[in-house]
Amino acid sequence: MYQRILVPVDGSGTARRGLEEAIALAKALKSAIRLVHVVTPLPELYPPLSQRAAQEFIDQLRSSGESILHDATTAVRSAGVAVDSRLIDALGAQAGERIIEQAAAWPAQLIVCGTHGRRGVRRLLVGSDAEHILRHSSVPVLLVRDPVPPISAERLSHERV
């Protein structure tokens, strides 16, 4: 059961929570983890970036991704869990699509990922890789949210927007 766990990491707190959960599962099940960081496409900018500036920006994104993978790999290894990692370009595609492809290619038996739990307009504007993964994965998906703060009247009115 779940001997190969795929974990997308992006350096966020929610991704860290997903990784912590995956490590706990992997230790209990004696599983291996594959970490995936996806370099996402550049947004359309106005005025457009020069070719050189765009390449420098992509290089910075890759370097940041390598650092995120290094830190996550260190955390998994220090827990005594077998781990490998992949840095993947999603230029021209959604990160969620690349994660699904990687899960099939490895092949993963479970995907564990953090989610922000965005709803309403914020989800429409920002999108949700976790939702894409959940809808398109052929393997089970465990979504891990950060602890939700108590609901205040102000927060409730913002969530409905």
Backbone as JSON Lines, residues from 0, in Angstrom:
{"i":0,"aa":"M","n":[0.84,-1.19,0.0],"ca":[0.0,0.0,0.0],"c":[0.88,1.24,0.0]}
{"i":1,"aa":"Y","n":[0.71,2.14,-0.89],"ca":[1.39,3.44,-0.93],"c":[2.89,3.37,-0.68]}
{"i":2,"aa":"Q","n":[3.59,2.63,-1.5],"ca":[5.04,2.52,-1.38],"c":[5.77,3.64,-2.09]}
{"i":3,"aa":"R","n":[5.05,4.38,-2.97],"ca":[5.65,5.47,-3.73],"c":[4.76,6.7,-3.6]}
{"i":4,"aa":"I","n":[5.23,7.67,-2.83],"ca":[4.45,8.86,-2.53],"c":[5.06,10.07,-3.22]}
{"i":5,"aa":"L","n":[4.29,10.73,-4.07],"ca":[4.74,11.92,-4.79],"c":[4.3,13.15,-4.01]}
{"i":6,"aa":"V","n":[5.23,14.09,-3.81],"ca":[4.93,15.29,-3.02],"c":[5.39,16.53,-3.77]}
{"i":7,"aa":"P","n":[4.45,17.34,-4.29],"ca":[4.84,18.62,-4.89],"c":[5.24,19.61,-3.79]}
{"i":8,"aa":"V","n":[6.33,20.33,-4.03],"ca":[6.79,21.34,-3.06],"c":[7.04,22.65,-3.79]}
{"i":9,"aa":"D","n":[6.63,23.75,-3.15],"ca":[6.84,25.06,-3.77],"c":[7.41,26.09,-2.79]}
{"i":10,"aa":"G","n":[7.78,25.63,-1.61],"ca":[8.36,26.54,-0.62],"c":[7.34,27.21,0.28]}
{"i":11,"aa":"S","n":[6.05,26.98,0.03],"ca":[5.02,27.62,0.85],"c":[4.78,26.84,2.14]}
{"i":12,"aa":"G","n":[4.12,27.48,3.08],"ca":[3.78,26.82,4.33],"c":[2.84,25.64,4.12]}
{"i":13,"aa":"T","n":[1.91,25.78,3.18],"ca":[0.98,24.68,2.93],"c":[1.71,23.48,2.31]}
{"i":14,"aa":"A","n":[2.66,23.74,1.44],"ca":[3.45,22.64,0.87],"c":[4.27,21.96,1.96]}
{"i":15,"aa":"R","n":[4.78,22.75,2.88],"ca":[5.55,22.19,4.01],"c":[4.65,21.28,4.85]}
{"i":16,"aa":"R","n":[3.4,21.68,5.08],"ca":[2.46,20.84,5.84],"c":[2.2,19.53,5.09]}
{"i":17,"aa":"G","n":[2.05,19.63,3.78],"ca":[1.86,18.41,2.98],"c":[3.07,17.49,3.08]}
{"i":18,"aa":"L","n":[4.26,18.09,3.03],"ca":[5.49,17.3,3.14],"c":[5.59,16.63,4.5]}
{"i":19,"aa":"E","n":[5.25,17.34,5.56],"ca":[5.29,16.75,6.9],"c":[4.36,15.54,6.99]}
{"i":20,"aa":"E","n":[3.18,15.67,6.4],"ca":[2.22,14.56,6.41],"c":[2.76,13.38,5.6]}
{"i":21,"aa":"A","n":[3.36,13.69,4.44],"ca":[3.92,12.63,3.6],"c":[5.07,11.91,4.3]}
{"i":22,"aa":"I","n":[5.9,12.65,5.02],"ca":[7.0,12.04,5.76],"c":[6.44,11.09,6.83]}
{"i":23,"aa":"A","n":[5.43,11.53,7.55],"ca":[4.83,10.68,8.59],"c":[4.26,9.41,7.98]}
{"i":24,"aa":"L","n":[3.57,9.54,6.86],"ca":[3.03,8.36,6.17],"c":[4.14,7.44,5.69]}
{"i":25,"aa":"A","n":[5.15,8.02,5.06],"ca":[6.25,7.23,4.51],"c":[6.98,6.47,5.62]}
{"i":26,"aa":"K","n":[7.17,7.1,6.75],"ca":[7.82,6.41,7.87],"c":[6.97,5.24,8.34]}
{"i":27,"aa":"A","n":[5.67,5.47,8.49],"ca":[4.78,4.42,8.98],"c":[4.65,3.27,7.98]}
{"i":28,"aa":"L","n":[4.66,3.59,6.69],"ca":[4.44,2.57,5.65],"c":[5.74,2.07,5.03]}
{"i":29,"aa":"K","n":[6.87,2.64,5.46],"ca":[8.18,2.3,4.87],"c":[8.17,2.56,3.36]}
{"i":30,"aa":"S","n":[7.72,3.75,3.01],"ca":[7.56,4.16,1.61],"c":[8.71,5.06,1.18]}
{"i":31,"aa":"A","n":[8.8,5.27,-0.13],"ca":[9.74,6.23,-0.71],"c":[8.96,7.46,-1.14]}
{"i":32,"aa":"I","n":[9.64,8.59,-1.1],"ca":[9.03,9.86,-1.52],"c":[9.76,10.4,-2.73]}
{"i":33,"aa":"R","n":[9.0,10.89,-3.69],"ca":[9.57,11.68,-4.79],"c":[9.05,13.1,-4.64]}
{"i":34,"aa":"L","n":[9.98,14.03,-4.52],"ca":[9.64,15.44,-4.43],"c":[9.63,16.03,-5.84]}
{"i":35,"aa":"V","n":[8.67,16.89,-6.11],"ca":[8.57,17.54,-7.41],"c":[8.39,19.04,-7.2]}
{"i":36,"aa":"H","n":[9.23,19.81,-7.87],"ca":[9.04,21.26,-7.91],"c":[8.84,21.64,-9.36]}
{"i":37,"aa":"V","n":[7.79,22.39,-9.63],"ca":[7.46,22.78,-10.99],"c":[7.75,24.26,-11.18]}
{"i":38,"aa":"V","n":[8.59,24.56,-12.18],"ca":[8.86,25.94,-12.56],"c":[7.7,26.36,-13.45]}
{"i":39,"aa":"T","n":[6.91,27.29,-12.95],"ca":[5.67,27.68,-13.63],"c":[5.9,28.72,-14.71]}
{"i":40,"aa":"P","n":[4.96,28.83,-15.65],"ca":[5.13,29.77,-16.76],"c":[5.16,31.23,-16.3]}
{"i":41,"aa":"L","n":[5.8,32.02,-17.09],"ca":[5.82,33.46,-16.82],"c":[4.47,34.06,-17.2]}
{"i":42,"aa":"P","n":[3.97,34.97,-16.38],"ca":[2.73,35.65,-16.77],"c":[3.02,36.6,-17.93]}
{"i":43,"aa":"E","n":[1.99,36.94,-18.65],"ca":[2.13,37.95,-19.71],"c":[2.37,39.3,-19.02]}
{"i":44,"aa":"L","n":[3.46,39.92,-19.32],"ca":[3.8,41.2,-18.7],"c":[3.7,42.31,-19.72]}
{"i":45,"aa":"Y","n":[3.33,43.48,-19.24],"ca":[3.32,44.64,-20.11],"c":[4.07,45.74,-19.4]}
{"i":46,"aa":"P","n":[5.09,46.31,-19.96],"ca":[5.65,45.93,-21.25],"c":[6.35,44.57,-21.15]}
{"i":47,"aa":"P","n":[6.41,43.86,-22.25],"ca":[7.03,42.53,-22.23],"c":[8.5,42.6,-21.82]}
{"i":48,"aa":"L","n":[8.97,41.52,-21.19],"ca":[10.39,41.42,-20.83],"c":[11.21,41.16,-22.09]}
{"i":49,"aa":"S","n":[12.43,41.65,-22.08],"ca":[13.33,41.31,-23.17],"c":[13.66,39.83,-23.07]}
{"i":50,"aa":"Q","n":[14.16,39.27,-24.15],"ca":[14.54,37.85,-24.15],"c":[15.53,37.55,-23.03]}
{"i":51,"aa":"R","n":[16.51,38.44,-22.88],"ca":[17.54,38.24,-21.86],"c":[16.95,38.33,-20.45]}
{"i":52,"aa":"A","n":[16.11,39.33,-20.21],"ca":[15.49,39.48,-18.89],"c":[14.58,38.3,-18.57]}
{"i":53,"aa":"A","n":[13.84,37.82,-19.55],"ca":[12.97,36.66,-19.35],"c":[13.81,35.43,-18.99]}
{"i":54,"aa":"Q","n":[14.93,35.23,-19.69],"ca":[15.78,34.08,-19.41],"c":[16.4,34.18,-18.01]}
{"i":55,"aa":"E","n":[16.81,35.39,-17.61],"ca":[17.36,35.58,-16.27],"c":[16.31,35.26,-15.2]}
{"i":56,"aa":"F","n":[15.08,35.68,-15.47],"ca":[13.99,35.41,-14.52],"c":[13.73,33.91,-14.41]}
{"i":57,"aa":"I","n":[13.69,33.21,-15.53],"ca":[13.49,31.76,-15.52],"c":[14.64,31.07,-14.8]}
{"i":58,"aa":"D","n":[15.88,31.54,-15.04],"ca":[17.03,30.96,-14.34],"c":[16.9,31.14,-12.82]}
{"i":59,"aa":"Q","n":[16.4,32.31,-12.39],"ca":[16.18,32.54,-10.97],"c":[15.11,31.61,-10.41]}
{"i":60,"aa":"L","n":[14.03,31.39,-11.2],"ca":[12.98,30.47,-10.76],"c":[13.53,29.05,-10.6]}
{"i":61,"aa":"R","n":[14.36,28.63,-11.55],"ca":[14.97,27.29,-11.46],"c":[15.89,27.18,-10.25]}
{"i":62,"aa":"S","n":[16.7,28.2,-10.03],"ca":[17.61,28.2,-8.89],"c":[16.83,28.14,-7.57]}
{"i":63,"aa":"S","n":[15.76,28.91,-7.49],"ca":[14.9,28.88,-6.31],"c":[14.29,27.5,-6.13]}
{"i":64,"aa":"G","n":[13.85,26.89,-7.23],"ca":[13.27,25.54,-7.18],"c":[14.27,24.52,-6.69]}
{"i":65,"aa":"E","n":[15.52,24.63,-7.15],"ca":[16.57,23.71,-6.7],"c":[16.8,23.85,-5.2]}
{"i":66,"aa":"S","n":[16.75,25.08,-4.71],"ca":[16.93,25.33,-3.28],"c":[15.77,24.73,-2.47]}
{"i":67,"aa":"I","n":[14.56,24.9,-2.97],"ca":[13.38,24.34,-2.31],"c":[13.5,22.81,-2.26]}
{"i":68,"aa":"L","n":[13.88,22.21,-3.38],"ca":[14.05,20.75,-3.43],"c":[15.14,20.28,-2.47]}
{"i":69,"aa":"H","n":[16.24,21.02,-2.42],"ca":[17.34,20.65,-1.53],"c":[16.86,20.64,-0.08]}
{"i":70,"aa":"D","n":[16.16,21.7,0.33],"ca":[15.68,21.79,1.72],"c":[14.69,20.67,2.03]}
{"i":71,"aa":"A","n":[13.79,20.39,1.1],"ca":[12.8,19.33,1.31],"c":[13.47,17.96,1.35]}
{"i":72,"aa":"T","n":[14.44,17.74,0.46],"ca":[15.18,16.47,0.44],"c":[15.9,16.25,1.76]}
{"i":73,"aa":"T","n":[16.52,17.29,2.28],"ca":[17.22,17.21,3.56],"c":[16.25,16.83,4.68]}
{"i":74,"aa":"A","n":[15.06,17.42,4.68],"ca":[14.06,17.11,5.71],"c":[13.62,15.65,5.63]}
{"i":75,"aa":"V","n":[13.4,15.15,4.4],"ca":[12.96,13.76,4.24],"c":[14.07,12.8,4.65]}
{"i":76,"aa":"R","n":[15.28,13.07,4.2],"ca":[16.41,12.18,4.56],"c":[16.65,12.16,6.06]}
{"i":77,"aa":"S","n":[16.53,13.32,6.71],"ca":[16.77,13.37,8.15],"c":[15.71,12.58,8.92]}
{"i":78,"aa":"A","n":[14.57,12.32,8.29],"ca":[13.53,11.49,8.91],"c":[13.75,10.01,8.62]}
{"i":79,"aa":"G","n":[14.81,9.7,7.84],"ca":[15.12,8.31,7.54],"c":[14.27,7.71,6.43]}
{"i":80,"aa":"V","n":[13.77,8.55,5.55],"ca":[12.9,8.09,4.45],"c":[13.66,8.21,3.13]}
{"i":81,"aa":"A","n":[13.53,7.19,2.28],"ca":[14.16,7.23,0.95],"c":[13.49,8.33,0.12]}
{"i":82,"aa":"V","n":[14.32,9.09,-0.6],"ca":[13.78,10.24,-1.34],"c":[14.59,10.49,-2.6]}
{"i":83,"aa":"D","n":[13.91,10.96,-3.63],"ca":[14.57,11.56,-4.79],"c":[13.74,12.76,-5.2]}
{"i":84,"aa":"S","n":[14.24,13.54,-6.14],"ca":[13.53,14.78,-6.49],"c":[13.65,15.08,-7.98]}
{"i":85,"aa":"R","n":[12.73,15.89,-8.46],"ca":[12.7,16.32,-9.85],"c":[12.32,17.79,-9.92]}
{"i":86,"aa":"L","n":[13.08,18.53,-10.72],"ca":[12.74,19.91,-11.06],"c":[12.18,19.86,-12.48]}
{"i":87,"aa":"I","n":[10.97,20.34,-12.64],"ca":[10.26,20.19,-13.91],"c":[9.83,21.56,-14.41]}
{"i":88,"aa":"D","n":[10.06,21.8,-15.69],"ca":[9.57,23.03,-16.33],"c":[8.12,22.84,-16.74]}
{"i":89,"aa":"A","n":[7.29,23.81,-16.41],"ca":[5.89,23.78,-16.84],"c":[5.65,24.89,-17.83]}
{"i":90,"aa":"L","n":[6.7,25.38,-18.44],"ca":[6.54,26.48,-19.37],"c":[5.58,26.05,-20.46]}
{"i":91,"aa":"G","n":[4.44,26.73,-20.53],"ca":[3.41,26.38,-21.5],"c":[2.36,25.44,-20.94]}
{"i":92,"aa":"A","n":[2.41,25.1,-19.66],"ca":[1.42,24.21,-19.06],"c":[1.21,24.59,-17.6]}
{"i":93,"aa":"Q","n":[0.15,24.09,-17.02],"ca":[-0.12,24.29,-15.6],"c":[0.77,23.38,-14.78]}
{"i":94,"aa":"A","n":[1.11,23.81,-13.59],"ca":[1.91,22.97,-12.69],"c":[1.17,21.67,-12.39]}
{"i":95,"aa":"G","n":[-0.13,21.74,-12.19],"ca":[-0.91,20.54,-11.89],"c":[-0.81,19.49,-12.98]}
{"i":96,"aa":"E","n":[-0.77,19.92,-14.22],"ca":[-0.63,18.98,-15.34],"c":[0.69,18.25,-15.27]}
{"i":97,"aa":"R","n":[1.76,18.97,-14.99],"ca":[3.08,18.35,-14.9],"c":[3.18,17.38,-13.72]}
{"i":98,"aa":"I","n":[2.51,17.71,-12.63],"ca":[2.53,16.83,-11.46],"c":[1.8,15.53,-11.79]}
{"i":99,"aa":"I","n":[0.67,15.61,-12.47],"ca":[-0.06,14.42,-12.89],"c":[0.81,13.56,-13.82]}
{"i":100,"aa":"E","n":[1.5,14.21,-14.76],"ca":[2.39,13.47,-15.67],"c":[3.5,12.76,-14.9]}
{"i":101,"aa":"Q","n":[4.08,13.45,-13.92],"ca":[5.16,12.87,-13.13],"c":[4.66,11.7,-12.29]}
{"i":102,"aa":"A","n":[3.45,11.83,-11.75],"ca":[2.87,10.74,-10.96],"c":[2.69,9.49,-11.82]}
{"i":103,"aa":"A","n":[2.28,9.67,-13.06],"ca":[2.09,8.53,-13.96],"c":[3.44,7.94,-14.39]}
{"i":104,"aa":"A","n":[4.41,8.78,-14.65],"ca":[5.71,8.32,-15.16],"c":[6.51,7.58,-14.08]}
{"i":105,"aa":"W","n":[6.36,7.95,-12.81],"ca":[7.22,7.37,-11.77],"c":[6.98,5.9,-11.56]}
{"i":106,"aa":"P","n":[5.95,5.25,-11.31],"ca":[4.58,5.67,-11.05],"c":[4.28,5.79,-9.55]}
{"i":107,"aa":"A","n":[3.64,6.89,-9.18],"ca":[3.26,7.12,-7.79],"c":[2.02,6.3,-7.45]}
{"i":108,"aa":"Q","n":[1.9,5.96,-6.18],"ca":[0.7,5.28,-5.69],"c":[-0.17,6.21,-4.85]}
{"i":109,"aa":"L","n":[0.39,7.37,-4.51],"ca":[-0.33,8.38,-3.73],"c":[0.34,9.72,-3.99]}
{"i":110,"aa":"I","n":[-0.47,10.77,-4.08],"ca":[0.04,12.14,-4.17],"c":[-0.41,12.85,-2.89]}
{"i":111,"aa":"V","n":[0.54,13.47,-2.21],"ca":[0.23,14.25,-1.01],"c":[0.63,15.69,-1.29]}
{"i":112,"aa":"C","n":[-0.34,16.58,-1.2],"ca":[0.02,17.99,-1.45],"c":[-0.74,18.92,-0.52]}
{"i":113,"aa":"G","n":[-0.07,20.0,-0.2],"ca":[-0.69,21.05,0.59],"c":[-1.63,21.84,-0.28]}
{"i":114,"aa":"T","n":[-2.63,22.41,0.35],"ca":[-3.58,23.25,-0.37],"c":[-3.92,24.46,0.48]}
{"i":115,"aa":"H","n":[-4.11,25.58,-0.18],"ca":[-4.48,26.81,0.52],"c":[-5.96,26.82,0.88]}
{"i":116,"aa":"G","n":[-6.75,26.0,0.2],"ca":[-8.19,25.97,0.48],"c":[-8.89,27.22,0.02]}
{"i":117,"aa":"R","n":[-8.39,27.84,-1.04],"ca":[-9.03,29.06,-1.55],"c":[-10.41,28.74,-2.08]}
{"i":118,"aa":"R","n":[-11.29,29.72,-1.93],"ca":[-12.65,29.58,-2.45],"c":[-13.05,30.85,-3.15]}
{"i":119,"aa":"G","n":[-14.14,30.78,-3.86],"ca":[-14.73,31.97,-4.46],"c":[-13.83,32.62,-5.49]}
{"i":120,"aa":"V","n":[-13.86,33.95,-5.5],"ca":[-13.13,34.73,-6.49],"c":[-11.62,34.5,-6.39]}
{"i":121,"aa":"R","n":[-11.11,34.37,-5.17],"ca":[-9.66,34.15,-5.03],"c":[-9.22,32.88,-5.76]}
{"i":122,"aa":"R","n":[-10.03,31.81,-5.7],"ca":[-9.68,30.58,-6.4],"c":[-9.74,30.79,-7.9]}
{"i":123,"aa":"L","n":[-10.74,31.55,-8.37],"ca":[-10.85,31.81,-9.8],"c":[-9.67,32.62,-10.32]}
{"i":124,"aa":"L","n":[-9.23,33.6,-9.54],"ca":[-8.13,34.46,-9.97],"c":[-6.78,33.75,-9.88]}
{"i":125,"aa":"V","n":[-6.54,33.03,-8.81],"ca":[-5.25,32.41,-8.58],"c":[-5.19,31.0,-9.18]}
{"i":126,"aa":"G","n":[-6.33,30.33,-9.24],"ca":[-6.35,28.95,-9.73],"c":[-6.0,28.0,-8.61]}
{"i":127,"aa":"S","n":[-6.11,26.73,-8.89],"ca":[-5.8,25.75,-7.87],"c":[-5.16,24.54,-8.5]}
{"i":128,"aa":"D","n":[-3.84,24.41,-8.31],"ca":[-3.16,23.21,-8.79],"c":[-3.65,21.99,-8.03]}
{"i":129,"aa":"A","n":[-3.92,22.16,-6.73],"ca":[-4.4,21.03,-5.93],"c":[-5.73,20.51,-6.48]}
{"i":130,"aa":"E","n":[-6.61,21.42,-6.86],"ca":[-7.89,21.0,-7.42],"c":[-7.69,20.27,-8.74]}
{"i":131,"aa":"H","n":[-6.79,20.78,-9.57],"ca":[-6.49,20.12,-10.85],"c":[-5.97,18.7,-10.6]}
{"i":132,"aa":"I","n":[-5.06,18.57,-9.66],"ca":[-4.5,17.26,-9.34],"c":[-5.61,16.33,-8.85]}
{"i":133,"aa":"L","n":[-6.44,16.82,-7.96],"ca":[-7.52,16.01,-7.41],"c":[-8.47,15.54,-8.5]}
{"i":134,"aa":"R","n":[-8.8,16.41,-9.43],"ca":[-9.76,16.07,-10.49],"c":[-9.18,15.13,-11.55]}
{"i":135,"aa":"H","n":[-7.87,15.19,-11.79],"ca":[-7.28,14.45,-12.91],"c":[-6.38,13.29,-12.53]}
{"i":136,"aa":"S","n":[-6.11,13.11,-11.27],"ca":[-5.2,12.04,-10.85],"c":[-5.84,10.67,-10.99]}
{"i":137,"aa":"S","n":[-5.05,9.72,-11.44],"ca":[-5.52,8.33,-11.5],"c":[-5.15,7.57,-10.23]}
{"i":138,"aa":"V","n":[-4.43,8.23,-9.31],"ca":[-4.08,7.62,-8.03],"c":[-4.69,8.45,-6.91]}
{"i":139,"aa":"P","n":[-4.82,7.88,-5.71],"ca":[-5.37,8.65,-4.59],"c":[-4.56,9.92,-4.32]}
{"i":140,"aa":"V","n":[-5.27,10.94,-3.85],"ca":[-4.67,12.23,-3.53],"c":[-5.05,12.6,-2.11]}
{"i":141,"aa":"L","n":[-4.05,12.97,-1.32],"ca":[-4.29,13.45,0.03],"c":[-3.99,14.94,0.04]}
{"i":142,"aa":"L","n":[-5.02,15.77,0.28],"ca":[-4.83,17.22,0.37],"c":[-4.7,17.6,1.83]}
{"i":143,"aa":"V","n":[-3.68,18.4,2.14],"ca":[-3.41,18.81,3.51],"c":[-3.5,20.33,3.57]}
{"i":144,"aa":"R","n":[-4.39,20.81,4.43],"ca":[-4.55,22.25,4.6],"c":[-3.82,22.72,5.84]}
{"i":145,"aa":"D","n":[-3.39,23.99,5.8],"ca":[-2.9,24.62,7.02],"c":[-4.07,24.69,7.99]}
{"i":146,"aa":"P","n":[-3.79,24.7,9.28],"ca":[-4.9,24.86,10.22],"c":[-5.7,26.12,9.88]}
{"i":147,"aa":"V","n":[-7.0,25.99,9.92],"ca":[-7.89,27.1,9.56],"c":[-8.14,27.94,10.8]}
{"i":148,"aa":"P","n":[-7.88,29.27,10.7],"ca":[-8.16,30.12,11.86],"c":[-9.66,30.21,12.1]}
{"i":149,"aa":"P","n":[-10.07,30.56,13.33],"ca":[-11.5,30.69,13.61],"c":[-12.15,31.68,12.64]}
{"i":150,"aa":"I","n":[-13.39,31.43,12.32],"ca":[-14.11,32.29,11.36],"c":[-14.64,33.51,12.09]}
{"i":151,"aa":"S","n":[-14.25,34.67,11.61],"ca":[-14.78,35.92,12.12],"c":[-15.8,36.43,11.1]}
{"i":152,"aa":"A","n":[-16.61,37.38,11.5],"ca":[-17.6,37.95,10.58],"c":[-16.9,38.59,9.38]}
{"i":153,"aa":"E","n":[-15.76,39.24,9.63],"ca":[-15.03,39.89,8.53],"c":[-14.49,38.84,7.55]}
{"i":154,"aa":"R","n":[-13.9,37.77,8.09],"ca":[-13.36,36.73,7.23],"c":[-14.47,36.04,6.45]}
{"i":155,"aa":"L","n":[-15.61,35.81,7.09],"ca":[-16.73,35.16,6.42],"c":[-17.21,36.01,5.25]}
{"i":156,"aa":"S","n":[-17.26,37.33,5.4],"ca":[-17.71,38.19,4.3],"c":[-16.69,38.17,3.17]}
{"i":157,"aa":"H","n":[-15.38,38.06,3.46],"ca":[-14.35,37.98,2.42],"c":[-14.4,36.65,1.69]}
{"i":158,"aa":"E","n":[-14.69,35.56,2.4],"ca":[-14.75,34.23,1.79],"c":[-15.88,34.13,0.78]}
{"i":159,"aa":"R","n":[-16.95,34.88,1.01],"ca":[-18.11,34.81,0.11],"c":[-17.9,35.58,-1.18]}
{"i":160,"aa":"V","n":[-16.93,36.49,-1.18],"ca":[-16.71,37.33,-2.36],"c":[-16.25,36.52,-3.53]}
